[in-house]
Amino acid sequence: MDYTIDFIVKIRDELKKELKPSRYEHTLGVAYTAACMAFMYGEDPLKAELAGILHDCAKCFSNADLIRMCEEAGISLSREEIESPAVIHAVYGRYLAATRFGIMDEDILNAIGNHTTGRPCMSVLEKIIYIADYIEPLRNQAPNLREMRRLAFRDLDECVYQILMSTIDYLTGRGAPIVPATMNAFAWYKREREHL
């Protein structure tokens, strides 16, 4: 399927009505950052923009609603995901992108579904969305944000590794559970880094 500007604008307008204003502005920041990164890494910028627009399409639901809706949709959640409900919007967002917005492109769906946790051996688009969610212009909390913004346009894999490490350090410092997908992604990118 070819993703046109009109298609993207239609989805953007729908999400503007559903997301909180700050979440919508974040969504635009991720979409535009992803499109810029796509130019840099030879990906389709419209596809990257669409994945960015949709990455938080399920953020308008509460954690309890997301758990219930996943159950109703037959989406299995791990114990760790239920204990870390902040990641569930990505899982349900993948489903919503397909069922509500008609996205059938597996790369876009994977980018949406893995943007909070990462996974081993992500595609270029998955890495772009994972990174864009972290570095978009309105983000200002991460201690290493300036370096990550530079690194995002120099080395995708190293940037993914550094963000995963930062995320794990943050969650560990708060005593929060870490989903296995994040640990698996970190271990994979660490091994890749050591083999360079």
Backbone torsions as a table, in degrees:
resi	resn	phi	psi	omega
1	MET	NA	135.4	175.3
2	ASP	-87.5	130.2	-179.7
3	TYR	-98.4	116.5	-176.4
4	THR	-99.1	164.9	175.7
5	ILE	-58.8	-41.7	-179.1
6	ASP	-60.4	-41.5	178.6
7	PHE	-62.8	-44.8	179.9
8	ILE	-64.8	-43.4	-180.0
9	VAL	-62.7	-40.0	179.0
10	LYS	-60.2	-46.5	179.2
11	ILE	-66.1	-42.7	179.2
12	ARG	-58.4	-43.2	-179.7
13	ASP	-66.0	-38.0	177.9
14	GLU	-65.1	-44.8	-177.7
15	LEU	-69.0	-29.4	178.3
16	LYS	-60.5	-33.6	179.8
17	LYS	-75.7	-21.9	-172.1
18	GLU	-104.2	-31.3	-176.7
19	LEU	-89.3	151.1	172.0
20	LYS	-60.2	149.6	-178.2
21	PRO	-53.2	-42.1	-179.7
22	SER	-66.1	-37.1	178.3
23	ARG	-69.0	-38.3	178.5
24	TYR	-65.3	-43.2	178.2
25	GLU	-62.9	-39.8	174.9
26	HIS	-60.2	-43.7	-179.9
27	THR	-58.9	-45.2	177.2
28	LEU	-62.2	-41.6	178.5
29	GLY	-60.8	-41.4	178.3
30	VAL	-66.2	-43.8	-179.1
31	ALA	-61.1	-46.1	-177.9
32	TYR	-70.6	-38.8	176.9
33	THR	-63.5	-43.3	179.4
34	ALA	-62.2	-40.8	179.2
35	ALA	-63.8	-41.4	177.1
36	CYS	-62.9	-43.4	179.2
37	MET	-65.7	-35.6	179.1
38	ALA	-60.8	-41.7	175.9
39	PHE	-57.6	-44.1	-177.1
40	MET	-63.3	-38.4	-172.4
41	TYR	-107.9	15.9	172.8
42	GLY	73.6	22.9	176.5
43	GLU	-97.1	163.1	177.9
44	ASP	-69.9	116.1	-176.7
45	PRO	-65.2	-31.9	178.0
46	LEU	-68.8	-38.7	177.3
47	LYS	-64.5	-41.5	178.5
48	ALA	-67.0	-40.5	178.4
49	GLU	-63.6	-42.8	179.3
50	LEU	-62.5	-44.9	177.9
51	ALA	-61.1	-39.5	177.7
52	GLY	-65.5	-42.0	178.1
53	ILE	-61.6	-38.3	-174.8
54	LEU	-90.5	-8.3	-170.4
55	HIS	-59.3	-33.3	179.2
56	ASP	-111.4	28.9	-175.3
57	CYS	-63.8	-17.6	179.0
58	ALA	-102.9	10.7	-177.6
59	LYS	-74.3	-6.9	-179.4
60	CYS	-83.4	-3.1	-179.1
61	PHE	-103.2	149.6	175.7
62	SER	-72.1	162.2	177.7
63	ASN	-59.1	-42.1	179.7
64	ALA	-62.6	-42.1	178.2
65	ASP	-65.1	-40.6	179.6
66	LEU	-62.3	-43.0	178.3
67	ILE	-61.6	-45.7	179.2
68	ARG	-63.0	-45.5	-177.5
69	MET	-67.1	-35.8	174.8
70	CYS	-61.4	-45.3	179.1
71	GLU	-59.9	-46.3	179.7
72	GLU	-63.4	-32.0	-179.2
73	ALA	-86.2	-2.1	-179.4
74	GLY	77.3	23.0	178.7
75	ILE	-92.6	117.5	-179.7
76	SER	-77.4	133.6	175.0
77	LEU	-113.9	138.9	177.5
78	SER	-77.0	164.0	175.7
79	ARG	-57.5	-41.9	-178.7
80	GLU	-64.8	-37.4	178.0
81	GLU	-66.1	-41.2	178.5
82	ILE	-65.5	-35.1	177.5
83	GLU	-76.2	-18.9	177.3
84	SER	-122.5	66.6	-170.4
85	PRO	-62.8	-12.3	178.8
86	ALA	-63.7	-17.4	-180.0
87	VAL	-90.7	-13.0	-171.7
88	ILE	-69.8	-28.6	179.6
89	HIS	-60.5	-28.8	178.1
90	ALA	-71.1	-42.6	179.6
91	VAL	-61.9	-49.5	-179.4
92	TYR	-72.9	-31.4	177.9
93	GLY	-60.7	-38.2	176.0
94	ARG	-59.2	-47.2	-180.0
95	TYR	-62.6	-44.8	-178.7
96	LEU	-65.0	-40.1	178.9
97	ALA	-59.7	-38.1	179.7
98	ALA	-76.3	-48.6	-171.8
99	THR	-80.8	-34.8	-178.1
100	ARG	-93.7	-40.8	-173.8
101	PHE	-102.1	-2.5	174.4
102	GLY	74.9	21.2	179.4
103	ILE	-78.6	122.5	179.4
104	MET	-115.2	-6.3	-179.7
105	ASP	-70.1	114.1	-176.6
106	GLU	-60.8	-33.9	-179.4
107	ASP	-65.6	-43.2	177.2
108	ILE	-65.3	-45.4	-179.9
109	LEU	-61.6	-40.9	177.2
110	ASN	-65.3	-39.3	179.2
111	ALA	-62.0	-40.2	177.7
112	ILE	-68.5	-48.8	-174.8
113	GLY	-67.1	-23.6	-176.4
114	ASN	-112.0	10.5	-172.7
115	HIS	-72.4	-15.7	178.2
116	THR	-96.1	-28.6	-173.0
117	THR	-110.4	-26.7	-168.9
118	GLY	72.6	177.4	174.4
119	ARG	-162.9	161.7	176.3
120	PRO	-61.4	146.4	171.6
121	CYS	53.9	49.9	178.0
122	MET	-67.8	151.0	173.2
123	SER	-69.6	169.0	177.5
124	VAL	-59.7	-43.5	179.8
125	LEU	-63.3	-41.9	177.8
126	GLU	-59.3	-44.4	179.2
127	LYS	-63.5	-40.9	179.9
128	ILE	-60.6	-46.7	-178.6
129	ILE	-68.4	-41.0	177.7
130	TYR	-57.7	-45.8	-178.6
131	ILE	-73.1	-44.8	-177.8
132	ALA	-58.9	-35.3	177.9
133	ASP	-63.3	-30.1	-177.8
134	TYR	-84.8	-35.5	-170.2
135	ILE	-106.6	-3.8	-173.6
136	GLU	-51.8	155.8	-168.5
137	PRO	-55.5	-29.4	-178.5
138	LEU	-82.5	-11.4	177.4
139	ARG	-69.5	138.5	179.3
140	ASN	-149.1	11.3	-174.1
141	GLN	-97.6	-29.9	-174.2
142	ALA	-67.8	135.3	-177.9
143	PRO	-66.1	-25.8	-176.4
144	ASN	-109.0	25.5	-172.5
145	LEU	-61.3	-43.9	-178.7
146	ARG	-59.3	-45.0	178.9
147	GLU	-67.1	-39.5	179.8
148	MET	-64.8	-35.7	178.4
149	ARG	-65.6	-37.0	176.1
150	ARG	-70.4	-46.9	-176.4
151	LEU	-63.1	-32.1	-178.8
152	ALA	-57.7	-28.0	-178.5
153	PHE	-103.5	10.0	177.2
154	ARG	-119.4	-38.4	-172.7
155	ASP	-156.4	99.7	-177.1
156	LEU	-59.2	-47.7	-175.5
157	ASP	-64.8	-42.3	178.7
158	GLU	-65.4	-37.9	178.7
159	CYS	-64.6	-45.0	177.1
160	VAL	-58.5	-45.9	179.9
161	TYR	-58.8	-46.9	-177.8
162	GLN	-65.2	-39.4	178.9
163	ILE	-67.9	-42.9	177.0
164	LEU	-59.0	-45.6	-179.7
165	MET	-62.1	-42.8	179.0
166	SER	-63.7	-41.7	179.4
167	THR	-63.5	-45.0	179.6
168	ILE	-63.8	-43.6	177.9
169	ASP	-60.2	-43.1	-179.7
170	TYR	-62.9	-49.2	-178.3
171	LEU	-66.1	-40.3	178.1
172	THR	-62.5	-42.9	179.3
173	GLY	-62.7	-27.4	178.6
174	ARG	-93.8	-2.7	-177.0
175	GLY	69.9	22.9	-178.1
176	ALA	-88.2	148.5	177.6
177	PRO	-67.5	150.3	178.4
178	ILE	-117.6	125.8	-178.0
179	VAL	-69.7	146.7	-178.8
180	PRO	-55.6	-34.0	-179.5
181	ALA	-57.4	-40.4	179.8
182	THR	-67.8	-43.2	178.5
183	MET	-65.1	-39.8	178.2
184	ASN	-65.1	-41.8	178.0
185	ALA	-62.7	-45.8	179.9
186	PHE	-60.3	-46.3	-179.8
187	ALA	-60.9	-40.3	-178.4
188	TRP	-66.5	-48.7	-178.7
189	TYR	-68.5	-30.2	175.5
190	LYS	-65.4	-44.9	177.6
191	ARG	-61.9	-43.5	179.0
192	GLU	-60.3	-41.9	-179.6
193	ARG	-63.5	-39.9	-178.6
194	GLU	-72.0	-19.4	-179.7
195	HIS	-89.7	-1.0	179.0
196	LEU	-74.9	NA	NA
